[in-house]
Amino acid sequence: MASRSATITRNTLETQIEVAINLDGTGKFNAETGVPFLDHMMEQIARHGLFDLNIKANGDLQIDDHHTVEDILSLIHI
């Protein structure tokens, strides 16, 4: 069976994000987003969905966290 994993990056004026996902994982999660509630929710989705998810994000959190949240969710299509 073909691998069902991918790594994608998104760089904008507001954020630099890298997301790695393995749909055939076990629910492992690692995140460095600077948005604790987003990390918590993404961990629950990965754990209960039984896929591995790694997120690294640097965003303009000093202004607002919405660019970071928006760009991460656009990458994983949630």
Summary of the structure (lengths in Angstrom):
residues: 78
radius of gyration: 12.3
end to end distance: 25.0
largest distance: 44.4
contacts: 218
relative contact order: 0.27
helix: 32%
strand: 35%
